[in-house]
Amino acid sequence: MSIPTGRYGLIAGNGKFPLLVLDAARSESVDMVVMAIKEEASLQIESQGYTTHWLSLGQLGKLIELLKQEGISQVIMAGQVKHKQIFSRIIPDRKLFKLLASLGSKNTDSLIGAVARVLEEEGIQLIDSTVFLRPLIPDPGVLTKRSPSDPENRDIQYGRKIAQEIARLDIGQSVVVRDQACIAVEAMEGTDDMLRRASSMAVNQRLTLIKVSKPNQDMRFDVPVVGLPTIRLMIEANASALAIDAGRTLLFDRNNLIKLADENGITISAFRPGN
């Protein structure tokens, strides 16, 4: 895939996602300016050699001002911004306060979708967050040496229906299942904390983790992500199977992730969204 030319802005949240985007941009000789969110982004981002501006999650007006100063009209949003931050002590500036007051609901799609519209009104386009990372997105099929067992397949099929429904409602995108019973449903805490909660309720029982995309997944933001920490947590929680959506899920450090799963007997399968 050819990468569009031009200067890009990166709105950086937490985790490895922003760092991977910067690595990929460097390999494509793409000019990038980082807008790092103080409450989320790692200090490591400053060591990547890109111009970096730090701002609070509440400073939407400053974000727009900085992007315009840097001559940026294309922006990528990468890295988690915990939804619960909106309900913390963050003080919104005038522009963000006005945006929040205009929303009927404050779920992920509403919040980030509204931010995207404000950016577009200012001549700044929020683009596909995976544009530099397509090799990390799997095609349909079993990704590991081991295929799911019959009980795991039954749990996957059962769990995908539940996960797709909560994703449709924009509650969360993951569930944990055991013997076709839902042990835990993801909400604001995120997949890993949900898995920890599930393991505390089903000690020493085989668990299946299912993670899906939203029915009309906007690839500009909130793209499902699985990384090595999730696999390590699955090992601790005695979770033996992971099901994800093909074409819509990023597998960070993909080769090592699959290697670790194989070494610990975990099966990973990618399904066509909606199936």
C-alpha positions in Angstrom: 0.0 0.0 0.0 1.4 3.5 -0.9 1.3 6.0 1.9 -0.1 9.4 1.0 2.5 12.2 1.0 2.4 15.2 3.3 3.0 16.1 6.9 1.1 14.1 9.5 0.1 14.8 13.1 -0.1 12.1 15.7 -2.3 12.4 18.7 -0.6 10.0 21.1 -2.4 8.1 23.9 -0.9 5.3 26.0 0.7 2.0 25.1 2.8 0.9 22.1 0.4 2.0 19.4 1.9 5.6 19.0 5.5 4.2 19.1 4.7 1.7 16.4 3.1 4.4 14.2 6.2 6.5 14.6 8.5 3.6 13.7 6.5 2.9 10.6 6.4 6.5 9.6 10.2 6.7 9.9 10.6 3.7 7.6 8.4 5.5 5.1 10.3 8.7 5.5 7.1 10.4 6.6 7.2 13.8 8.4 5.3 13.6 11.7 4.6 15.9 14.6 3.4 14.4 17.9 0.7 15.8 20.1 1.2 13.8 23.3 -1.6 13.6 25.8 -0.1 14.3 29.3 -2.5 12.0 31.1 -1.8 9.0 28.8 1.3 9.1 26.6 4.7 7.6 27.7 7.7 9.9 28.1 9.4 7.4 25.8 7.7 9.2 22.9 10.2 12.1 23.2 13.1 9.8 22.4 11.7 9.0 18.9 13.2 12.1 17.3 10.0 13.8 16.3 8.8 17.3 17.2 6.6 16.7 20.3 4.0 18.9 22.0 2.5 18.0 25.3 -1.0 18.9 26.2 -3.8 17.9 28.5 -6.7 15.8 27.4 -9.0 18.8 28.1 -7.1 21.2 25.8 -9.0 20.7 22.5 -8.5 24.3 21.5 -4.8 24.1 22.1 -4.6 20.9 20.0 -6.2 22.7 17.0 -4.0 25.7 17.5 -0.8 23.6 17.5 -1.8 21.5 14.5 -2.4 24.7 12.5 0.9 26.2 13.6 2.6 23.1 12.4 0.8 23.2 9.1 -0.9 19.8 9.6 -4.1 18.9 7.8 -4.0 15.0 8.3 -4.0 13.5 11.8 -3.7 10.0 13.2 -5.1 9.1 16.6 -3.1 6.2 18.2 -3.0 4.8 21.7 -5.7 4.3 24.2 -7.2 7.2 26.0 -9.1 5.7 28.9 -12.8 6.6 28.7 -12.9 7.1 32.5 -10.5 10.1 32.0 -13.5 12.1 30.9 -15.0 11.6 34.4 -11.7 12.4 36.2 -10.3 15.8 37.3 -9.5 16.9 33.8 -10.6 20.5 33.2 -12.0 21.0 29.7 -11.2 24.2 27.9 -13.9 26.3 26.3 -13.9 24.4 23.1 -14.1 21.0 24.7 -16.7 22.2 27.3 -18.9 23.3 24.5 -18.5 20.0 22.7 -19.3 17.9 25.8 -22.4 20.1 26.5 -23.7 19.4 23.0 -23.6 15.6 23.4 -26.6 13.5 24.3 -24.4 10.6 25.3 -20.7 10.4 26.2 -19.8 6.9 24.9 -16.6 6.4 22.9 -18.1 6.8 19.5 -20.0 10.0 20.5 -17.0 11.6 22.1 -14.3 10.9 19.5 -16.7 11.2 16.6 -17.6 14.7 17.8 -13.8 15.6 18.2 -13.3 14.4 14.6 -16.1 16.6 13.4 -14.6 19.6 15.2 -11.2 18.9 13.6 -12.8 18.7 10.2 -14.5 22.0 10.7 -11.1 23.4 11.3 -9.7 21.9 8.0 -8.0 19.0 9.8 -8.8 15.4 8.7 -8.7 12.5 11.2 -7.5 9.5 9.1 -7.3 5.7 9.4 -5.2 5.0 12.5 -3.9 1.8 10.9 -2.6 3.4 7.7 1.0 2.6 8.6 0.4 -0.7 10.3 -1.5 -2.9 7.8 0.9 -5.9 8.2 -0.2 -6.2 11.8 -3.8 -6.8 10.9 -4.6 -10.5 10.4 -6.6 -12.2 7.6 -9.3 -14.8 8.6 -8.0 -18.1 9.9 -6.2 -19.8 12.8 -3.0 -17.8 13.5 -1.4 -20.3 15.9 -0.2 -23.9 15.5 -3.2 -25.2 17.5 -6.8 -24.8 16.3 -9.6 -24.3 18.8 -11.0 -27.5 20.4 -14.7 -28.3 20.1 -15.5 -26.8 23.6 -13.4 -23.7 22.7 -15.2 -23.4 19.4 -18.6 -23.6 21.1 -17.5 -20.9 23.6 -16.2 -18.7 20.7 -19.4 -18.9 18.8 -21.5 -18.2 21.9 -19.2 -15.4 23.0 -19.0 -13.6 19.7 -22.7 -13.1 19.7 -22.6 -11.4 23.1 -19.5 -9.4 22.2 -21.0 -8.2 19.0 -24.1 -7.0 20.9 -22.2 -5.1 23.5 -20.0 -3.6 20.7 -23.1 -2.5 18.9 -24.3 -0.8 22.1 -20.8 0.8 22.4 -20.4 -0.7 25.9 -17.2 -2.7 25.3 -15.7 -5.1 22.7 -14.6 -8.1 24.8 -16.1 -10.9 26.8 -14.8 -13.9 28.7 -16.7 -17.2 28.4 -16.5 -20.6 30.1 -18.7 -23.5 29.0 -21.0 -21.2 27.0 -21.6 -19.0 30.1 -20.5 -15.3 30.1 -18.0 -14.8 33.0 -17.3 -11.1 32.3 -18.2 -8.3 30.0 -15.9 -5.4 29.2 -16.9 -1.8 30.0 -14.7 1.2 30.7 -12.0 -0.8 32.4 -10.6 -2.3 29.2 -9.9 -5.8 28.1 -7.0 -6.7 30.4 -8.8 -5.5 33.6 -11.9 -7.4 32.5 -9.8 -10.5 32.0 -8.3 -10.1 35.5 -11.8 -9.8 36.9 -12.9 -12.9 35.1 -10.0 -15.0 36.3 -10.8 -14.0 39.9 -14.3 -15.4 39.5 -13.3 -18.6 37.7 -10.1 -19.7 39.4 -8.3 -22.6 37.7 -10.9 -22.9 35.0 -10.2 -22.8 31.3 -11.4 -19.5 29.8 -12.0 -18.2 26.3 -11.4 -14.5 25.5 -13.4 -13.0 22.6 -12.6 -9.5 21.2 -14.6 -8.0 18.3 -14.9 -4.8 16.4 -17.9 -2.6 16.3 -20.5 -3.3 13.6 -19.5 -0.2 11.7 -16.0 0.0 13.0 -14.4 3.4 12.4 -10.8 2.7 11.7 -9.9 6.2 12.6 -10.2 5.5 16.3 -10.9 2.8 19.0 -9.6 0.0 16.8 -9.3 -3.3 18.7 -5.8 -4.1 19.8 -4.1 -7.2 21.2 -0.5 -7.2 22.5 1.9 -9.3 24.4 0.6 -8.1 27.8 -2.8 -9.6 26.9 -1.3 -13.0 26.1 0.8 -12.9 29.3 -2.4 -12.2 31.2 -4.2 -15.0 29.4 -1.4 -17.4 30.6 -1.9 -16.2 34.2 -5.7 -16.5 34.0 -5.6 -19.9 32.4 -7.3 -18.6 29.2 -6.6 -21.1 26.4 -8.3 -19.5 23.4 -8.5 -16.0 21.9 -10.9 -15.0 19.1 -10.6 -11.7 17.2 -12.0 -10.0 14.1 -9.9 -10.3 11.0 -9.2 -7.1 9.1 -10.1 -4.9 12.0 -7.7 -5.9 14.9 -4.1 -4.9 15.4 -1.7 -7.5 16.7 1.2 -5.6 18.2 4.5 -7.4 18.0 2.6 -10.0 16.0 5.4 -12.6 15.5 6.4 -12.7 19.1 2.8 -12.6 20.2 1.9 -15.7 18.2 5.2 -17.4 19.3 4.3 -16.8 23.0 0.8 -18.2 22.4 2.2 -21.3 20.7 4.6 -21.9 23.6 1.8 -21.8 26.1 -0.8 -23.8 24.1 -3.0 -20.8 23.4 -5.0 -20.8 20.2 -5.8 -17.6 18.3 -8.4 -17.4 15.6 -9.4 -14.5 13.4 -13.0 -14.4 12.1 -14.7 -12.3 9.5 -16.5 -9.5 11.3 -20.1 -10.3 12.0 -19.7 -14.0 11.5 
